[in-house]
């Protein structure tokens, strides 16, 4: 049976797409570093231990689906997976592609991650896999989650798609599988592709090689697309592009994956180069994130505690801010989209699968409120002092 999810933002069109904005910041995403793509990989780059255990796939969603296929294969007859009740809808697509039925756990209060107690209560006899997601690049206490999963004999998948993690750096996770993405808007982007690391490296590699075909990938063609992407994400260019209705800027359109494909090993080398270059600029990223956090009036907005800690440690892909209510969030989005303010996904994941808003509010109260009051502020390098000053004024005047 084919599942189809047509996912759109919940805010009105007048909020999502300002009519006369010709200069507009992107909500997230750094430039692709072209010089890294134009240098042919050396032989020693293919054998570095920091690529060990990683397999490359056509997208981050494919990488997660492959991880879930592998996890489900190990835990027959387990047929469900526990997901956070608020996250990117693509994780639902990955679960459906792997033939798993999504079950959901509420978020922890004042945080962006899953509630451990809710993880226990959400488990059904068929649920043998749980996915922990680092929204916005926020770090979680994964060892605690790992102990919970081990005690329950569950496989833990750590989705770090929005983090500075992946091939080229230490894995630093207690999970069984780790997934990263290099899609558009990610902190170390290659405009597409993803990767999965498995603790059982040989078993996962053999599993993936047997099940998923390799699709072609070229550094030269990626470099050409990257040059256009870097140009298009400049405020003047992006403001014009965002007006084109057929591009659906500001919307998330989701279908379950028709297939999973792997990428050749050179992709991993280029992904490692991009990540290492962005890691070297971590101090600047942290400074930009903290500068954005300083704009937030503490008496009217809250930054989730785990996001605030990560901002202080290493910076974030974008800064999550919780408004006092949904009306305040909509007011900010309607006036701040041109400055890079984003509402993210707008509703809980169970609602994307047909649950009513009233039922979602009862079943997942923390995630429901989070979905209605969340806005994110940009932290990428194009957001300089003029943008921050305009954001400061907007946040000060928020109704």
C-alpha positions in Angstrom: 0.0 0.0 0.0 1.4 3.4 -1.0 1.3 6.1 1.7 1.2 9.7 0.5 1.5 12.7 2.8 0.8 16.2 1.4 2.5 18.4 4.0 2.1 22.2 4.0 2.7 24.8 6.6 -0.3 25.7 8.7 0.1 29.4 8.7 -2.0 31.4 6.2 -0.6 32.2 2.8 -0.3 35.9 3.7 1.9 34.9 6.6 4.0 32.4 4.8 4.8 34.6 1.7 5.2 38.3 2.0 3.9 40.0 -1.2 6.6 42.6 -1.8 9.8 41.3 -0.4 12.8 41.5 -2.8 15.5 41.0 -0.2 15.1 38.0 2.0 17.3 36.0 4.3 17.2 32.2 4.1 16.1 30.6 7.4 19.2 28.3 7.6 22.2 27.0 5.6 25.8 27.9 5.0 27.4 28.2 1.6 28.8 25.2 -0.2 32.6 25.4 -0.1 33.4 25.1 -3.8 37.2 24.8 -3.4 36.6 21.5 -1.5 34.7 20.1 -4.4 37.2 21.1 -7.1 40.1 19.1 -5.6 40.3 15.4 -6.6 40.4 13.2 -3.5 43.8 11.7 -2.6 44.2 8.0 -2.1 44.8 8.4 1.7 41.5 10.3 2.1 39.6 7.1 1.2 41.3 5.1 4.0 41.1 7.6 6.9 39.6 5.9 10.0 37.1 8.8 10.3 35.3 7.4 7.3 35.1 4.0 8.8 31.6 2.7 9.5 29.9 5.2 7.2 27.8 4.3 4.2 26.5 7.1 1.8 23.0 7.3 0.5 21.0 9.6 -1.9 19.5 11.7 0.8 19.3 12.0 4.6 15.8 10.5 4.5 17.2 7.5 2.5 20.0 7.1 5.1 17.5 7.0 7.9 15.2 4.6 6.0 18.2 2.3 5.4 19.0 2.4 9.1 15.4 1.6 10.0 15.4 -1.3 7.5 18.5 -2.7 9.1 17.1 -2.3 12.6 13.8 -3.8 11.7 15.6 -6.8 10.1 17.4 -7.4 13.4 14.3 -7.3 15.5 11.7 -9.4 13.7 8.8 -9.4 14.3 9.0 -5.8 15.6 6.9 -3.7 13.2 6.8 -0.2 14.8 9.2 2.6 15.6 9.0 5.3 18.3 9.5 8.8 16.9 9.4 12.2 18.7 5.9 13.7 18.4 7.4 16.8 16.9 10.1 16.7 14.2 10.8 16.8 10.5 8.0 14.9 8.6 10.7 13.2 6.6 11.3 10.8 9.5 7.8 9.5 9.0 8.5 9.0 5.3 11.6 7.0 6.3 9.7 4.8 8.8 6.9 4.1 6.2 9.6 3.2 3.6 11.1 0.7 6.0 7.7 -0.9 6.5 7.4 0.3 10.2 4.4 1.8 11.8 5.2 5.1 13.6 4.4 5.4 17.3 5.1 8.7 19.0 6.6 9.9 22.3 6.0 13.5 23.7 8.9 16.0 24.0 10.5 16.8 27.3 9.3 20.1 28.8 11.4 23.1 27.8 13.5 21.0 25.5 13.6 20.0 21.8 14.1 16.3 22.4 12.1 13.2 23.4 10.9 12.6 26.9 12.6 9.5 28.3 9.5 8.6 30.4 7.3 9.1 27.3 9.7 6.8 25.4 8.9 4.0 28.0 5.2 4.6 27.9 5.0 4.8 24.1 6.5 1.4 23.6 4.2 -1.3 22.4 4.9 -5.1 22.1 6.0 -4.5 18.4 8.2 -1.5 18.9 11.9 -2.4 18.9 13.4 0.7 17.4 13.5 4.4 18.6 14.7 7.4 16.7 16.2 10.4 18.6 16.4 13.6 16.6 18.7 16.5 17.2 16.5 19.4 16.0 18.4 22.5 14.9 21.7 20.7 15.9 20.8 20.6 19.6 22.8 18.0 21.5 21.0 15.5 23.7 22.1 13.3 26.6 22.4 10.3 24.3 24.1 8.0 26.9 21.0 8.2 29.1 18.8 7.3 26.1 21.3 4.6 25.2 21.0 3.0 28.6 17.2 3.1 28.3 17.3 1.4 24.9 19.7 -1.2 26.0 17.6 -2.1 29.1 14.6 -2.5 26.8 16.5 -4.4 24.1 15.7 -1.7 21.6 17.8 -0.4 18.7 18.6 3.3 19.0 18.9 5.4 15.9 20.4 8.9 16.4 19.3 11.3 13.7 21.9 14.1 13.6 20.8 15.5 10.2 20.8 19.2 11.4 24.1 18.9 13.4 27.8 19.3 12.6 28.3 15.6 12.7 29.2 12.9 10.1 32.0 11.4 8.0 35.3 13.1 8.9 34.8 13.6 12.7 34.5 11.3 15.7 31.0 9.7 15.9 30.6 10.5 19.6 27.2 8.7 20.1 26.0 5.8 22.2 23.4 4.9 19.6 23.5 1.8 17.5 23.1 3.8 14.2 23.8 7.4 13.5 22.3 9.3 10.5 23.4 12.6 8.9 22.3 14.7 6.0 24.0 17.0 3.5 20.9 18.4 2.0 20.1 22.1 1.3 19.9 24.2 4.5 22.2 21.9 6.5 25.2 23.4 8.2 27.7 21.4 6.1 25.8 21.0 2.8 26.5 19.2 -0.5 23.0 20.0 -1.7 22.0 16.4 -1.2 23.0 13.0 0.1 23.2 11.5 3.5 25.1 8.9 5.4 24.6 6.2 8.0 27.1 5.0 10.6 26.5 1.6 12.2 28.1 0.2 15.3 27.9 -3.2 13.6 29.8 -1.9 10.6 30.4 -5.0 8.6 26.9 -6.3 9.0 25.3 -3.0 8.0 27.7 -2.6 5.0 26.9 -6.0 3.8 23.1 -5.4 4.3 23.2 -2.1 2.4 25.3 -3.4 -0.4 23.0 -6.3 -1.0 19.7 -4.3 -0.9 20.4 -0.8 -2.3 21.9 0.0 -5.7 24.5 2.7 -6.3 23.4 5.9 -8.1 25.9 8.1 -9.9 27.4 11.2 -8.3 29.8 13.8 -9.7 31.8 16.4 -7.8 32.0 18.5 -10.9 28.2 18.7 -11.4 27.7 19.3 -7.7 30.1 22.1 -7.9 28.2 23.7 -10.7 24.9 23.4 -8.8 26.6 24.7 -5.7 27.8 27.8 -7.4 24.2 28.6 -8.4 22.9 27.7 -4.9 25.5 30.0 -3.3 24.3 32.8 -5.6 20.6 32.1 -5.1 20.9 32.2 -1.3 22.1 35.8 -1.3 19.2 38.0 0.1 18.4 39.8 -3.1 18.4 36.7 -5.2 16.5 34.6 -2.6 13.9 37.3 -2.2 13.1 37.1 -5.9 13.2 33.4 -6.0 10.9 33.1 -3.0 8.2 34.9 -5.0 7.9 32.2 -7.6 4.8 30.1 -6.6 5.8 27.0 -8.5 9.0 26.5 -6.4 6.9 26.2 -3.2 9.4 28.1 -1.1 8.3 27.9 2.6 6.4 24.6 2.1 7.3 21.0 2.9 6.0 18.5 0.3 6.5 14.9 1.4 5.9 11.5 -0.3 7.1 8.2 0.9 10.4 7.1 -0.7 10.0 5.2 -3.9 13.5 3.7 -3.5 16.7 3.9 -1.6 20.0 4.3 -3.4 23.6 4.5 -2.2 26.2 7.0 -3.3 29.8 6.2 -4.3 32.6 6.5 -1.8 34.0 9.8 -3.2 30.9 11.4 -1.9 32.0 10.5 1.6 35.4 12.2 1.1 33.8 15.4 -0.1 31.2 15.3 2.7 34.1 14.9 5.2 35.9 17.9 3.7 32.8 20.1 3.9 32.2 19.1 7.5 35.8 19.6 8.6 35.9 23.1 7.1 32.7 24.0 8.9 34.0 22.5 12.1 37.0 24.7 11.9 34.6 27.7 11.8 32.7 26.5 14.9 33.9 29.5 17.0 32.3 31.9 14.5 29.1 29.9 14.4 28.9 29.8 18.2 29.4 33.6 18.3 26.7 34.2 15.8 24.3 31.9 17.7 25.0 33.6 21.0 24.6 37.1 19.4 21.2 36.0 18.1 20.2 34.6 21.6 21.0 38.0 23.2 18.2 39.6 21.1 15.5 37.5 22.9 13.5 39.4 25.5 13.4 36.8 28.4 10.1 38.1 29.7 8.2 37.2 26.5 10.1 34.4 24.9 12.0 31.2 25.9 14.8 29.3 24.3 14.7 25.6 25.1 17.3 24.7 27.7 19.1 22.1 25.6 19.3 24.5 22.7 20.7 27.2 24.9 23.4 24.9 26.2 24.3 23.8 22.7 24.4 27.4 21.6 26.9 28.1 24.3 29.0 25.0 23.5 29.2 25.0 19.7 26.4 27.0 18.1 23.3 25.9 16.3 22.0 25.5 12.7 19.2 27.8 13.7 18.0 29.2 17.0 14.6 27.9 18.3 12.5 30.4 20.2 9.2 29.6 22.0 6.6 32.4 21.9 4.0 33.0 24.7 1.2 31.7 22.4 0.4 30.8 18.8 -0.8 34.3 18.0 2.5 35.9 18.9 4.3 33.3 16.8 2.1 34.1 13.8 2.6 37.8 14.3 6.4 37.3 14.2 6.3 35.1 11.1 4.0 37.5 9.2 6.5 40.3 9.8 9.8 38.6 10.0 9.9 36.0 7.1 12.1 38.4 5.1 14.6 38.4 8.0 14.8 34.6 8.1 12.2 33.8 10.8 10.7 30.4 10.1 7.8 28.5 11.7 9.3 25.1 10.8 6.7 22.4 10.5 3.6 23.9 12.1 2.1 20.8 13.7 2.9 17.5 15.4 3.8 14.4 13.4 0.6 12.5 14.4 -1.4 15.3 12.8 0.4 14.7 9.6 -0.9 11.2 9.7 -4.5 12.2 10.3 -4.8 12.8 14.1 -7.0 15.7 14.9 -5.5 18.8 16.6 -7.7 18.3 19.6 -6.5 14.6 20.0 -2.9 15.6 19.5 -3.1 18.3 22.2 -4.4 15.7 24.6 -2.0 12.9 23.7 1.2 15.0 23.2 0.6 18.3 25.1 4.3 19.4 25.1 4.9 18.7 21.4 1.5 20.3 20.5 2.3 23.5 22.3 5.9 23.4 20.9 4.6 23.1 17.3 2.2 26.1 17.7 4.5 28.5 19.5 7.9 27.8 17.9 9.7 30.1 15.6 13.4 29.9 14.5 15.9 32.6 14.0 18.7 32.3 11.4 22.3 31.9 12.6 24.2 31.5 9.3 27.0 33.8 8.1 24.8 36.1 6.0 23.0 37.4 9.1 25.1 40.3 10.1 24.5 43.3 12.4 21.9 45.0 10.2 19.7 41.9 10.2 20.2 41.4 13.9 19.2 45.0 14.6 16.0 44.6 12.6 15.2 41.4 14.4 15.8 43.1 17.8 13.3 45.7 16.9 10.8 43.1 15.7 11.1 41.1 18.9 10.8 44.2 21.0 7.5 45.1 19.3 6.1 41.6 19.3 2.4 41.6 20.4 
